[in-house]
Amino acid sequence: MLNFHIITLFPELINTYCSVSIIGRGISHGEITVKTYNPRDFCSDKYRKVDDTPYGGGAGMVLKPEPFFAAFESIQRASQSPVILTSPQGKPFKQDLAWSLTEETDITILCGHYEGFDERICSLATMEVSTGDYVLTGGELPALTIIDAVGRLVPGVIGKSISLAHETFVDGLLEGPQYTKPPLFREMEVPEILRSGDHQKINQWRREQALKRTFALRPDLLAEANLSDKDRKYLADLSRQNKSNQD
Ligand SMILES: C[S@@+](CC[C@H](N)C(=O)[O-])C[C@H]1O[C@@H](n2cnc3c(N)ncnc32)[C@H](O)[C@@H]1O
């Protein structure tokens, strides 16, 4: 079982998302747990103040260390388990990090807000993680992104593990196109090969489509992708074809 501990000023955002769909089912089946801890509940002052003005001046409010430390120290977690601080300055969150986090029993995530954390709160974290090169109002969407991306990889959360086997980023490639019924919709036809019943040919077609799509949309991924000699030959042909179309 994987336990997520989320320190957030807005627990309702986390709880609402996690109550439905695949993550909701993973929680109700006991494969994952998601607990929230609101620093406001750990304030010792009458006004339950979680933020204050920045030293040295400047706009906005900074999150105070005392309630975040108190919320963190209330968590029952494995002592060496990862503590993720959400930050636009962090390491980019990628699928390989999601996979490695499935090996943990506890993952703690700190969600910032306003102008962000007092720097001393960062000392609680074992890593700082960014979900992309943009600035959000708070760490709740990044925390949910991490819960969702990691939670769905926990065995049993997604019914058939086969559905993880061909998806985007497995082998470092984007997934190719997918179709369902009907075979013909508004003059757009499902490729004949997918209806052929020949699984060897279908698998070959899917691999080529994944290579083609990655080549067109994310060629940067190919340098790190897990490619066979056959894949490399297909890509070389694709590249030649591309060049001759440009000339
Ligand atoms: C408005 S941001 C603070 C930005 C901070 N002042 C800076 O310039 O780096 C408030 C909080 O949202 C979260 N956040 C915003 N953008 C994020 C991103 N791209 N990835 C992860 N967390 C993010 C962090 O928790 C951050 O503390």
PDBQT file of the ligand as one rigid body, heavy atoms in Angstrom, charges set to zero:
ROOT
HETATM    1  C1  LIG A 301       2.770  31.505  -6.844  1.00  0.00    +0.000 C 
HETATM    2  S1  LIG A 301       3.744  30.080  -6.525  1.00  0.00    +0.000 S 
HETATM    3  C2  LIG A 301       5.204  30.772  -5.811  1.00  0.00    +0.000 C 
HETATM    4  C3  LIG A 301       6.232  31.074  -6.832  1.00  0.00    +0.000 C 
HETATM    5  C4  LIG A 301       7.531  31.580  -6.216  1.00  0.00    +0.000 C 
HETATM    6  N1  LIG A 301       7.366  32.899  -5.673  1.00  0.00    +0.000 N 
HETATM    7  C5  LIG A 301       8.617  31.621  -7.299  1.00  0.00    +0.000 C 
HETATM    8  O1  LIG A 301       8.755  32.638  -7.964  1.00  0.00    +0.000 OA
HETATM    9  O2  LIG A 301       9.304  30.594  -7.494  1.00  0.00    +0.000 OA
HETATM   10  C6  LIG A 301       2.928  29.372  -5.131  1.00  0.00    +0.000 C 
HETATM   11  C7  LIG A 301       3.121  27.885  -4.964  1.00  0.00    +0.000 C 
HETATM   12  O3  LIG A 301       2.534  27.179  -6.050  1.00  0.00    +0.000 OA
HETATM   13  C8  LIG A 301       3.232  25.969  -6.286  1.00  0.00    +0.000 C 
HETATM   14  N2  LIG A 301       3.636  25.967  -7.692  1.00  0.00    +0.000 N 
HETATM   15  C9  LIG A 301       3.446  26.968  -8.586  1.00  0.00    +0.000 A 
HETATM   16  N3  LIG A 301       3.877  26.620  -9.804  1.00  0.00    +0.000 NA
HETATM   17  C10 LIG A 301       4.343  25.360  -9.710  1.00  0.00    +0.000 A 
HETATM   18  C11 LIG A 301       4.927  24.432 -10.624  1.00  0.00    +0.000 A 
HETATM   19  N4  LIG A 301       5.113  24.749 -11.897  1.00  0.00    +0.000 N 
HETATM   20  N5  LIG A 301       5.276  23.207 -10.163  1.00  0.00    +0.000 NA
HETATM   21  C12 LIG A 301       5.117  22.885  -8.869  1.00  0.00    +0.000 A 
HETATM   22  N6  LIG A 301       4.578  23.717  -7.944  1.00  0.00    +0.000 NA
HETATM   23  C13 LIG A 301       4.189  24.930  -8.349  1.00  0.00    +0.000 A 
HETATM   24  C14 LIG A 301       4.380  25.921  -5.283  1.00  0.00    +0.000 C 
HETATM   25  O4  LIG A 301       3.966  25.150  -4.194  1.00  0.00    +0.000 OA
HETATM   26  C15 LIG A 301       4.538  27.379  -4.905  1.00  0.00    +0.000 C 
HETATM   27  O5  LIG A 301       5.073  27.535  -3.596  1.00  0.00    +0.000 OA
ENDROOT
TORSDOF 0
